[in-house]
């Protein structure tokens, strides 16, 4: 059985009720109206009368700001906001295509088609051409092949010009917006 672990993400910690250490607080009630500056004991008494929680919202303020709210409901709404924020963000991934110096025309056409699919899907495209053995002596020919492949993709932005990194010539391209 394989165990999949999620990366550690620290949660925001809220001080509630008796865990609040500040002696005086600026208190906001459940209707979002400021009650004023008062001692922690008075604020707790008001929260208990309303059967709600006293939650420290801004501990760095002078005096610290606390709110009288239903804490479980507050956490649920915070989680909901975070999920909504994640929905709007679209992840742009980088897809790889590998070429070789002596690639056949049919294979090159297939890779061009695959490159169009990736670019139309909103991804960036990393083009790699690996030089093996004596192919290292034919670098100008390899650069020409990569440039020809980029031109065949149509109107695109070149994020990273073709550059040799060790034995690999790399270029990164994306669709024009």
MODELLER restraints for C-alpha pairs under 7 A, 6 or more apart:
rsr = mdl.restraints
at = mdl.atoms
rsr.add(forms.Gaussian(group=physical.xy_distance, feature=features.Distance(at['CA:14:A'], at['CA:55:A']), mean=6.72, stdev=0.5))
rsr.add(forms.Gaussian(group=physical.xy_distance, feature=features.Distance(at['CA:14:A'], at['CA:56:A']), mean=6.31, stdev=0.5))
rsr.add(forms.Gaussian(group=physical.xy_distance, feature=features.Distance(at['CA:15:A'], at['CA:55:A']), mean=5.99, stdev=0.5))
rsr.add(forms.Gaussian(group=physical.xy_distance, feature=features.Distance(at['CA:15:A'], at['CA:56:A']), mean=5.42, stdev=0.5))
rsr.add(forms.Gaussian(group=physical.xy_distance, feature=features.Distance(at['CA:16:A'], at['CA:53:A']), mean=6.78, stdev=0.5))
rsr.add(forms.Gaussian(group=physical.xy_distance, feature=features.Distance(at['CA:16:A'], at['CA:54:A']), mean=5.57, stdev=0.5))
rsr.add(forms.Gaussian(group=physical.xy_distance, feature=features.Distance(at['CA:16:A'], at['CA:55:A']), mean=4.48, stdev=0.5))
rsr.add(forms.Gaussian(group=physical.xy_distance, feature=features.Distance(at['CA:16:A'], at['CA:56:A']), mean=6.21, stdev=0.5))
rsr.add(forms.Gaussian(group=physical.xy_distance, feature=features.Distance(at['CA:17:A'], at['CA:44:A']), mean=6.54, stdev=0.5))
rsr.add(forms.Gaussian(group=physical.xy_distance, feature=features.Distance(at['CA:17:A'], at['CA:53:A']), mean=6.13, stdev=0.5))
rsr.add(forms.Gaussian(group=physical.xy_distance, feature=features.Distance(at['CA:17:A'], at['CA:54:A']), mean=4.91, stdev=0.5))
rsr.add(forms.Gaussian(group=physical.xy_distance, feature=features.Distance(at['CA:17:A'], at['CA:55:A']), mean=6.42, stdev=0.5))
rsr.add(forms.Gaussian(group=physical.xy_distance, feature=features.Distance(at['CA:20:A'], at['CA:56:A']), mean=6.89, stdev=0.5))
rsr.add(forms.Gaussian(group=physical.xy_distance, feature=features.Distance(at['CA:23:A'], at['CA:39:A']), mean=5.78, stdev=0.5))
rsr.add(forms.Gaussian(group=physical.xy_distance, feature=features.Distance(at['CA:23:A'], at['CA:40:A']), mean=5.54, stdev=0.5))
rsr.add(forms.Gaussian(group=physical.xy_distance, feature=features.Distance(at['CA:24:A'], at['CA:37:A']), mean=6.79, stdev=0.5))
rsr.add(forms.Gaussian(group=physical.xy_distance, feature=features.Distance(at['CA:24:A'], at['CA:38:A']), mean=5.51, stdev=0.5))
rsr.add(forms.Gaussian(group=physical.xy_distance, feature=features.Distance(at['CA:24:A'], at['CA:39:A']), mean=4.30, stdev=0.5))
rsr.add(forms.Gaussian(group=physical.xy_distance, feature=features.Distance(at['CA:24:A'], at['CA:40:A']), mean=5.57, stdev=0.5))
rsr.add(forms.Gaussian(group=physical.xy_distance, feature=features.Distance(at['CA:24:A'], at['CA:63:A']), mean=6.59, stdev=0.5))
rsr.add(forms.Gaussian(group=physical.xy_distance, feature=features.Distance(at['CA:25:A'], at['CA:37:A']), mean=5.50, stdev=0.5))
rsr.add(forms.Gaussian(group=physical.xy_distance, feature=features.Distance(at['CA:25:A'], at['CA:38:A']), mean=5.57, stdev=0.5))
rsr.add(forms.Gaussian(group=physical.xy_distance, feature=features.Distance(at['CA:25:A'], at['CA:39:A']), mean=6.07, stdev=0.5))
rsr.add(forms.Gaussian(group=physical.xy_distance, feature=features.Distance(at['CA:25:A'], at['CA:40:A']), mean=6.28, stdev=0.5))
rsr.add(forms.Gaussian(group=physical.xy_distance, feature=features.Distance(at['CA:25:A'], at['CA:63:A']), mean=5.55, stdev=0.5))
rsr.add(forms.Gaussian(group=physical.xy_distance, feature=features.Distance(at['CA:25:A'], at['CA:64:A']), mean=5.27, stdev=0.5))
rsr.add(forms.Gaussian(group=physical.xy_distance, feature=features.Distance(at['CA:25:A'], at['CA:65:A']), mean=5.77, stdev=0.5))
rsr.add(forms.Gaussian(group=physical.xy_distance, feature=features.Distance(at['CA:25:A'], at['CA:66:A']), mean=6.35, stdev=0.5))
rsr.add(forms.Gaussian(group=physical.xy_distance, feature=features.Distance(at['CA:26:A'], at['CA:36:A']), mean=5.47, stdev=0.5))
rsr.add(forms.Gaussian(group=physical.xy_distance, feature=features.Distance(at['CA:26:A'], at['CA:37:A']), mean=4.27, stdev=0.5))
rsr.add(forms.Gaussian(group=physical.xy_distance, feature=features.Distance(at['CA:26:A'], at['CA:38:A']), mean=6.48, stdev=0.5))
rsr.add(forms.Gaussian(group=physical.xy_distance, feature=features.Distance(at['CA:26:A'], at['CA:63:A']), mean=6.04, stdev=0.5))
rsr.add(forms.Gaussian(group=physical.xy_distance, feature=features.Distance(at['CA:26:A'], at['CA:64:A']), mean=6.09, stdev=0.5))
rsr.add(forms.Gaussian(group=physical.xy_distance, feature=features.Distance(at['CA:26:A'], at['CA:65:A']), mean=4.74, stdev=0.5))
rsr.add(forms.Gaussian(group=physical.xy_distance, feature=features.Distance(at['CA:26:A'], at['CA:66:A']), mean=6.12, stdev=0.5))
rsr.add(forms.Gaussian(group=physical.xy_distance, feature=features.Distance(at['CA:27:A'], at['CA:34:A']), mean=6.10, stdev=0.5))
rsr.add(forms.Gaussian(group=physical.xy_distance, feature=features.Distance(at['CA:27:A'], at['CA:35:A']), mean=5.55, stdev=0.5))
rsr.add(forms.Gaussian(group=physical.xy_distance, feature=features.Distance(at['CA:27:A'], at['CA:36:A']), mean=5.61, stdev=0.5))
rsr.add(forms.Gaussian(group=physical.xy_distance, feature=features.Distance(at['CA:27:A'], at['CA:37:A']), mean=6.23, stdev=0.5))
rsr.add(forms.Gaussian(group=physical.xy_distance, feature=features.Distance(at['CA:27:A'], at['CA:43:A']), mean=6.93, stdev=0.5))
rsr.add(forms.Gaussian(group=physical.xy_distance, feature=features.Distance(at['CA:27:A'], at['CA:65:A']), mean=6.02, stdev=0.5))
rsr.add(forms.Gaussian(group=physical.xy_distance, feature=features.Distance(at['CA:27:A'], at['CA:66:A']), mean=5.04, stdev=0.5))
rsr.add(forms.Gaussian(group=physical.xy_distance, feature=features.Distance(at['CA:27:A'], at['CA:67:A']), mean=5.68, stdev=0.5))
rsr.add(forms.Gaussian(group=physical.xy_distance, feature=features.Distance(at['CA:28:A'], at['CA:34:A']), mean=4.41, stdev=0.5))
rsr.add(forms.Gaussian(group=physical.xy_distance, feature=features.Distance(at['CA:28:A'], at['CA:35:A']), mean=5.61, stdev=0.5))
rsr.add(forms.Gaussian(group=physical.xy_distance, feature=features.Distance(at['CA:28:A'], at['CA:66:A']), mean=6.36, stdev=0.5))
rsr.add(forms.Gaussian(group=physical.xy_distance, feature=features.Distance(at['CA:28:A'], at['CA:67:A']), mean=4.71, stdev=0.5))
rsr.add(forms.Gaussian(group=physical.xy_distance, feature=features.Distance(at['CA:28:A'], at['CA:68:A']), mean=6.25, stdev=0.5))
rsr.add(forms.Gaussian(group=physical.xy_distance, feature=features.Distance(at['CA:29:A'], at['CA:35:A']), mean=6.55, stdev=0.5))
rsr.add(forms.Gaussian(group=physical.xy_distance, feature=features.Distance(at['CA:29:A'], at['CA:67:A']), mean=5.90, stdev=0.5))
rsr.add(forms.Gaussian(group=physical.xy_distance, feature=features.Distance(at['CA:29:A'], at['CA:68:A']), mean=4.89, stdev=0.5))
rsr.add(forms.Gaussian(group=physical.xy_distance, feature=features.Distance(at['CA:30:A'], at['CA:68:A']), mean=5.37, stdev=0.5))
rsr.add(forms.Gaussian(group=physical.xy_distance, feature=features.Distance(at['CA:30:A'], at['CA:69:A']), mean=5.35, stdev=0.5))
rsr.add(forms.Gaussian(group=physical.xy_distance, feature=features.Distance(at['CA:44:A'], at['CA:54:A']), mean=6.37, stdev=0.5))
rsr.add(forms.Gaussian(group=physical.xy_distance, feature=features.Distance(at['CA:47:A'], at['CA:53:A']), mean=5.72, stdev=0.5))
rsr.add(forms.Gaussian(group=physical.xy_distance, feature=features.Distance(at['CA:47:A'], at['CA:54:A']), mean=5.99, stdev=0.5))
rsr.add(forms.Gaussian(group=physical.xy_distance, feature=features.Distance(at['CA:47:A'], at['CA:68:A']), mean=5.87, stdev=0.5))
rsr.add(forms.Gaussian(group=physical.xy_distance, feature=features.Distance(at['CA:52:A'], at['CA:68:A']), mean=6.32, stdev=0.5))
rsr.add(forms.Gaussian(group=physical.xy_distance, feature=features.Distance(at['CA:52:A'], at['CA:69:A']), mean=5.51, stdev=0.5))
rsr.add(forms.Gaussian(group=physical.xy_distance, feature=features.Distance(at['CA:52:A'], at['CA:70:A']), mean=5.15, stdev=0.5))
rsr.add(forms.Gaussian(group=physical.xy_distance, feature=features.Distance(at['CA:53:A'], at['CA:68:A']), mean=5.57, stdev=0.5))
rsr.add(forms.Gaussian(group=physical.xy_distance, feature=features.Distance(at['CA:53:A'], at['CA:69:A']), mean=5.39, stdev=0.5))
rsr.add(forms.Gaussian(group=physical.xy_distance, feature=features.Distance(at['CA:53:A'], at['CA:70:A']), mean=5.64, stdev=0.5))
rsr.add(forms.Gaussian(group=physical.xy_distance, feature=features.Distance(at['CA:53:A'], at['CA:71:A']), mean=5.95, stdev=0.5))
rsr.add(forms.Gaussian(group=physical.xy_distance, feature=features.Distance(at['CA:54:A'], at['CA:66:A']), mean=6.38, stdev=0.5))
rsr.add(forms.Gaussian(group=physical.xy_distance, feature=features.Distance(at['CA:54:A'], at['CA:67:A']), mean=5.67, stdev=0.5))
rsr.add(forms.Gaussian(group=physical.xy_distance, feature=features.Distance(at['CA:54:A'], at['CA:68:A']), mean=4.64, stdev=0.5))
rsr.add(forms.Gaussian(group=physical.xy_distance, feature=features.Distance(at['CA:54:A'], at['CA:69:A']), mean=6.50, stdev=0.5))
rsr.add(forms.Gaussian(group=physical.xy_distance, feature=features.Distance(at['CA:55:A'], at['CA:66:A']), mean=5.31, stdev=0.5))
rsr.add(forms.Gaussian(group=physical.xy_distance, feature=features.Distance(at['CA:55:A'], at['CA:67:A']), mean=5.26, stdev=0.5))
rsr.add(forms.Gaussian(group=physical.xy_distance, feature=features.Distance(at['CA:55:A'], at['CA:68:A']), mean=6.36, stdev=0.5))
rsr.add(forms.Gaussian(group=physical.xy_distance, feature=features.Distance(at['CA:56:A'], at['CA:65:A']), mean=6.07, stdev=0.5))
rsr.add(forms.Gaussian(group=physical.xy_distance, feature=features.Distance(at['CA:56:A'], at['CA:66:A']), mean=4.20, stdev=0.5))
rsr.add(forms.Gaussian(group=physical.xy_distance, feature=features.Distance(at['CA:56:A'], at['CA:67:A']), mean=6.44, stdev=0.5))
rsr.add(forms.Gaussian(group=physical.xy_distance, feature=features.Distance(at['CA:57:A'], at['CA:65:A']), mean=5.67, stdev=0.5))
rsr.add(forms.Gaussian(group=physical.xy_distance, feature=features.Distance(at['CA:57:A'], at['CA:66:A']), mean=5.28, stdev=0.5))
rsr.add(forms.Gaussian(group=physical.xy_distance, feature=features.Distance(at['CA:57:A'], at['CA:67:A']), mean=6.57, stdev=0.5))
rsr.add(forms.Gaussian(group=physical.xy_distance, feature=features.Distance(at['CA:58:A'], at['CA:64:A']), mean=5.71, stdev=0.5))
rsr.add(forms.Gaussian(group=physical.xy_distance, feature=features.Distance(at['CA:58:A'], at['CA:65:A']), mean=5.00, stdev=0.5))
rsr.add(forms.Gaussian(group=physical.xy_distance, feature=features.Distance(at['CA:58:A'], at['CA:66:A']), mean=6.97, stdev=0.5))
rsr.add(forms.Gaussian(group=physical.xy_distance, feature=features.Distance(at['CA:59:A'], at['CA:65:A']), mean=6.40, stdev=0.5))
rsr.add(forms.Gaussian(group=physical.xy_distance, feature=features.Distance(at['CA:92:A'], at['CA:122:A']), mean=6.64, stdev=0.5))
rsr.add(forms.Gaussian(group=physical.xy_distance, feature=features.Distance(at['CA:92:A'], at['CA:123:A']), mean=5.39, stdev=0.5))
rsr.add(forms.Gaussian(group=physical.xy_distance, feature=features.Distance(at['CA:92:A'], at['CA:124:A']), mean=6.98, stdev=0.5))
rsr.add(forms.Gaussian(group=physical.xy_distance, feature=features.Distance(at['CA:93:A'], at['CA:123:A']), mean=5.30, stdev=0.5))
rsr.add(forms.Gaussian(group=physical.xy_distance, feature=features.Distance(at['CA:93:A'], at['CA:124:A']), mean=6.21, stdev=0.5))
rsr.add(forms.Gaussian(group=physical.xy_distance, feature=features.Distance(at['CA:94:A'], at['CA:123:A']), mean=5.80, stdev=0.5))
rsr.add(forms.Gaussian(group=physical.xy_distance, feature=features.Distance(at['CA:94:A'], at['CA:124:A']), mean=4.64, stdev=0.5))
rsr.add(forms.Gaussian(group=physical.xy_distance, feature=features.Distance(at['CA:94:A'], at['CA:125:A']), mean=5.56, stdev=0.5))
rsr.add(forms.Gaussian(group=physical.xy_distance, feature=features.Distance(at['CA:94:A'], at['CA:126:A']), mean=6.49, stdev=0.5))
rsr.add(forms.Gaussian(group=physical.xy_distance, feature=features.Distance(at['CA:95:A'], at['CA:118:A']), mean=6.99, stdev=0.5))
rsr.add(forms.Gaussian(group=physical.xy_distance, feature=features.Distance(at['CA:95:A'], at['CA:123:A']), mean=6.69, stdev=0.5))
rsr.add(forms.Gaussian(group=physical.xy_distance, feature=features.Distance(at['CA:95:A'], at['CA:124:A']), mean=6.16, stdev=0.5))
rsr.add(forms.Gaussian(group=physical.xy_distance, feature=features.Distance(at['CA:95:A'], at['CA:125:A']), mean=4.96, stdev=0.5))
rsr.add(forms.Gaussian(group=physical.xy_distance, feature=features.Distance(at['CA:95:A'], at['CA:126:A']), mean=5.96, stdev=0.5))
rsr.add(forms.Gaussian(group=physical.xy_distance, feature=features.Distance(at['CA:96:A'], at['CA:125:A']), mean=5.92, stdev=0.5))
rsr.add(forms.Gaussian(group=physical.xy_distance, feature=features.Distance(at['CA:96:A'], at['CA:126:A']), mean=4.76, stdev=0.5))
rsr.add(forms.Gaussian(group=physical.xy_distance, feature=features.Distance(at['CA:96:A'], at['CA:127:A']), mean=6.02, stdev=0.5))
rsr.add(forms.Gaussian(group=physical.xy_distance, feature=features.Distance(at['CA:97:A'], at['CA:126:A']), mean=6.23, stdev=0.5))
rsr.add(forms.Gaussian(group=physical.xy_distance, feature=features.Distance(at['CA:97:A'], at['CA:127:A']), mean=5.03, stdev=0.5))
rsr.add(forms.Gaussian(group=physical.xy_distance, feature=features.Distance(at['CA:97:A'], at['CA:128:A']), mean=6.13, stdev=0.5))
rsr.add(forms.Gaussian(group=physical.xy_distance, feature=features.Distance(at['CA:98:A'], at['CA:127:A']), mean=6.07, stdev=0.5))
rsr.add(forms.Gaussian(group=physical.xy_distance, feature=features.Distance(at['CA:98:A'], at['CA:128:A']), mean=4.76, stdev=0.5))
rsr.add(forms.Gaussian(group=physical.xy_distance, feature=features.Distance(at['CA:98:A'], at['CA:129:A']), mean=5.80, stdev=0.5))
rsr.add(forms.Gaussian(group=physical.xy_distance, feature=features.Distance(at['CA:99:A'], at['CA:128:A']), mean=6.03, stdev=0.5))
rsr.add(forms.Gaussian(group=physical.xy_distance, feature=features.Distance(at['CA:99:A'], at['CA:129:A']), mean=4.71, stdev=0.5))
rsr.add(forms.Gaussian(group=physical.xy_distance, feature=features.Distance(at['CA:100:A'], at['CA:129:A']), mean=5.43, stdev=0.5))
rsr.add(forms.Gaussian(group=physical.xy_distance, feature=features.Distance(at['CA:100:A'], at['CA:130:A']), mean=6.05, stdev=0.5))
rsr.add(forms.Gaussian(group=physical.xy_distance, feature=features.Distance(at['CA:101:A'], at['CA:129:A']), mean=7.00, stdev=0.5))
rsr.add(forms.Gaussian(group=physical.xy_distance, feature=features.Distance(at['CA:101:A'], at['CA:131:A']), mean=6.99, stdev=0.5))
rsr.add(forms.Gaussian(group=physical.xy_distance, feature=features.Distance(at['CA:101:A'], at['CA:142:A']), mean=5.92, stdev=0.5))
rsr.add(forms.Gaussian(group=physical.xy_distance, feature=features.Distance(at['CA:112:A'], at['CA:153:A']), mean=6.53, stdev=0.5))
rsr.add(forms.Gaussian(group=physical.xy_distance, feature=features.Distance(at['CA:116:A'], at['CA:153:A']), mean=6.53, stdev=0.5))
rsr.add(forms.Gaussian(group=physical.xy_distance, feature=features.Distance(at['CA:118:A'], at['CA:125:A']), mean=6.97, stdev=0.5))
rsr.add(forms.Gaussian(group=physical.xy_distance, feature=features.Distance(at['CA:119:A'], at['CA:125:A']), mean=6.84, stdev=0.5))
rsr.add(forms.Gaussian(group=physical.xy_distance, feature=features.Distance(at['CA:119:A'], at['CA:174:A']), mean=6.36, stdev=0.5))
rsr.add(forms.Gaussian(group=physical.xy_distance, feature=features.Distance(at['CA:119:A'], at['CA:175:A']), mean=5.73, stdev=0.5))
rsr.add(forms.Gaussian(group=physical.xy_distance, feature=features.Distance(at['CA:123:A'], at['CA:174:A']), mean=6.89, stdev=0.5))
rsr.add(forms.Gaussian(group=physical.xy_distance, feature=features.Distance(at['CA:124:A'], at['CA:172:A']), mean=6.96, stdev=0.5))
rsr.add(forms.Gaussian(group=physical.xy_distance, feature=features.Distance(at['CA:124:A'], at['CA:173:A']), mean=5.87, stdev=0.5))
rsr.add(forms.Gaussian(group=physical.xy_distance, feature=features.Distance(at['CA:124:A'], at['CA:174:A']), mean=4.65, stdev=0.5))
rsr.add(forms.Gaussian(group=physical.xy_distance, feature=features.Distance(at['CA:125:A'], at['CA:172:A']), mean=5.58, stdev=0.5))
rsr.add(forms.Gaussian(group=physical.xy_distance, feature=features.Distance(at['CA:125:A'], at['CA:173:A']), mean=5.24, stdev=0.5))
rsr.add(forms.Gaussian(group=physical.xy_distance, feature=features.Distance(at['CA:125:A'], at['CA:174:A']), mean=6.15, stdev=0.5))
rsr.add(forms.Gaussian(group=physical.xy_distance, feature=features.Distance(at['CA:126:A'], at['CA:170:A']), mean=6.88, stdev=0.5))
rsr.add(forms.Gaussian(group=physical.xy_distance, feature=features.Distance(at['CA:126:A'], at['CA:171:A']), mean=5.74, stdev=0.5))
rsr.add(forms.Gaussian(group=physical.xy_distance, feature=features.Distance(at['CA:126:A'], at['CA:172:A']), mean=4.39, stdev=0.5))
rsr.add(forms.Gaussian(group=physical.xy_distance, feature=features.Distance(at['CA:126:A'], at['CA:173:A']), mean=6.52, stdev=0.5))
rsr.add(forms.Gaussian(group=physical.xy_distance, feature=features.Distance(at['CA:127:A'], at['CA:170:A']), mean=5.57, stdev=0.5))
rsr.add(forms.Gaussian(group=physical.xy_distance, feature=features.Distance(at['CA:127:A'], at['CA:171:A']), mean=5.20, stdev=0.5))
rsr.add(forms.Gaussian(group=physical.xy_distance, feature=features.Distance(at['CA:127:A'], at['CA:172:A']), mean=6.19, stdev=0.5))
rsr.add(forms.Gaussian(group=physical.xy_distance, feature=features.Distance(at['CA:128:A'], at['CA:168:A']), mean=6.34, stdev=0.5))
rsr.add(forms.Gaussian(group=physical.xy_distance, feature=features.Distance(at['CA:128:A'], at['CA:169:A']), mean=5.70, stdev=0.5))
rsr.add(forms.Gaussian(group=physical.xy_distance, feature=features.Distance(at['CA:128:A'], at['CA:170:A']), mean=4.75, stdev=0.5))
rsr.add(forms.Gaussian(group=physical.xy_distance, feature=features.Distance(at['CA:128:A'], at['CA:171:A']), mean=6.86, stdev=0.5))
rsr.add(forms.Gaussian(group=physical.xy_distance, feature=features.Distance(at['CA:129:A'], at['CA:168:A']), mean=5.52, stdev=0.5))
rsr.add(forms.Gaussian(group=physical.xy_distance, feature=features.Distance(at['CA:129:A'], at['CA:169:A']), mean=5.09, stdev=0.5))
rsr.add(forms.Gaussian(group=physical.xy_distance, feature=features.Distance(at['CA:129:A'], at['CA:170:A']), mean=6.61, stdev=0.5))
rsr.add(forms.Gaussian(group=physical.xy_distance, feature=features.Distance(at['CA:130:A'], at['CA:167:A']), mean=5.86, stdev=0.5))
rsr.add(forms.Gaussian(group=physical.xy_distance, feature=features.Distance(at['CA:130:A'], at['CA:168:A']), mean=4.41, stdev=0.5))
rsr.add(forms.Gaussian(group=physical.xy_distance, feature=features.Distance(at['CA:130:A'], at['CA:169:A']), mean=6.44, stdev=0.5))
rsr.add(forms.Gaussian(group=physical.xy_distance, feature=features.Distance(at['CA:131:A'], at['CA:167:A']), mean=5.37, stdev=0.5))
rsr.add(forms.Gaussian(group=physical.xy_distance, feature=features.Distance(at['CA:131:A'], at['CA:168:A']), mean=6.13, stdev=0.5))
rsr.add(forms.Gaussian(group=physical.xy_distance, feature=features.Distance(at['CA:155:A'], at['CA:176:A']), mean=6.64, stdev=0.5))
rsr.add(forms.Gaussian(group=physical.xy_distance, feature=features.Distance(at['CA:156:A'], at['CA:173:A']), mean=6.58, stdev=0.5))
rsr.add(forms.Gaussian(group=physical.xy_distance, feature=features.Distance(at['CA:156:A'], at['CA:174:A']), mean=5.69, stdev=0.5))
rsr.add(forms.Gaussian(group=physical.xy_distance, feature=features.Distance(at['CA:156:A'], at['CA:175:A']), mean=4.64, stdev=0.5))
rsr.add(forms.Gaussian(group=physical.xy_distance, feature=features.Distance(at['CA:156:A'], at['CA:176:A']), mean=5.03, stdev=0.5))
rsr.add(forms.Gaussian(group=physical.xy_distance, feature=features.Distance(at['CA:157:A'], at['CA:173:A']), mean=5.66, stdev=0.5))
rsr.add(forms.Gaussian(group=physical.xy_distance, feature=features.Distance(at['CA:157:A'], at['CA:174:A']), mean=5.28, stdev=0.5))
rsr.add(forms.Gaussian(group=physical.xy_distance, feature=features.Distance(at['CA:157:A'], at['CA:175:A']), mean=6.00, stdev=0.5))
rsr.add(forms.Gaussian(group=physical.xy_distance, feature=features.Distance(at['CA:157:A'], at['CA:176:A']), mean=5.55, stdev=0.5))
rsr.add(forms.Gaussian(group=physical.xy_distance, feature=features.Distance(at['CA:158:A'], at['CA:172:A']), mean=6.16, stdev=0.5))
rsr.add(forms.Gaussian(group=physical.xy_distance, feature=features.Distance(at['CA:158:A'], at['CA:173:A']), mean=4.42, stdev=0.5))
rsr.add(forms.Gaussian(group=physical.xy_distance, feature=features.Distance(at['CA:158:A'], at['CA:174:A']), mean=6.49, stdev=0.5))
rsr.add(forms.Gaussian(group=physical.xy_distance, feature=features.Distance(at['CA:159:A'], at['CA:172:A']), mean=5.30, stdev=0.5))
rsr.add(forms.Gaussian(group=physical.xy_distance, feature=features.Distance(at['CA:159:A'], at['CA:173:A']), mean=5.21, stdev=0.5))
rsr.add(forms.Gaussian(group=physical.xy_distance, feature=features.Distance(at['CA:159:A'], at['CA:174:A']), mean=6.86, stdev=0.5))
rsr.add(forms.Gaussian(group=physical.xy_distance, feature=features.Distance(at['CA:160:A'], at['CA:171:A']), mean=5.30, stdev=0.5))
rsr.add(forms.Gaussian(group=physical.xy_distance, feature=features.Distance(at['CA:160:A'], at['CA:172:A']), mean=4.85, stdev=0.5))
rsr.add(forms.Gaussian(group=physical.xy_distance, feature=features.Distance(at['CA:160:A'], at['CA:173:A']), mean=6.82, stdev=0.5))
rsr.add(forms.Gaussian(group=physical.xy_distance, feature=features.Distance(at['CA:161:A'], at['CA:171:A']), mean=5.31, stdev=0.5))
rsr.add(forms.Gaussian(group=physical.xy_distance, feature=features.Distance(at['CA:161:A'], at['CA:172:A']), mean=6.93, stdev=0.5))
rsr.add(forms.Gaussian(group=physical.xy_distance, feature=features.Distance(at['CA:162:A'], at['CA:169:A']), mean=6.23, stdev=0.5))
rsr.add(forms.Gaussian(group=physical.xy_distance, feature=features.Distance(at['CA:162:A'], at['CA:170:A']), mean=5.26, stdev=0.5))
rsr.add(forms.Gaussian(group=physical.xy_distance, feature=features.Distance(at['CA:162:A'], at['CA:171:A']), mean=4.34, stdev=0.5))
rsr.add(forms.Gaussian(group=physical.xy_distance, feature=features.Distance(at['CA:163:A'], at['CA:169:A']), mean=5.36, stdev=0.5))
rsr.add(forms.Gaussian(group=physical.xy_distance, feature=features.Distance(at['CA:163:A'], at['CA:170:A']), mean=5.50, stdev=0.5))
rsr.add(forms.Gaussian(group=physical.xy_distance, feature=features.Distance(at['CA:163:A'], at['CA:171:A']), mean=6.62, stdev=0.5))
rsr.add(forms.Gaussian(group=physical.xy_distance, feature=features.Distance(at['CA:164:A'], at['CA:170:A']), mean=6.34, stdev=0.5))
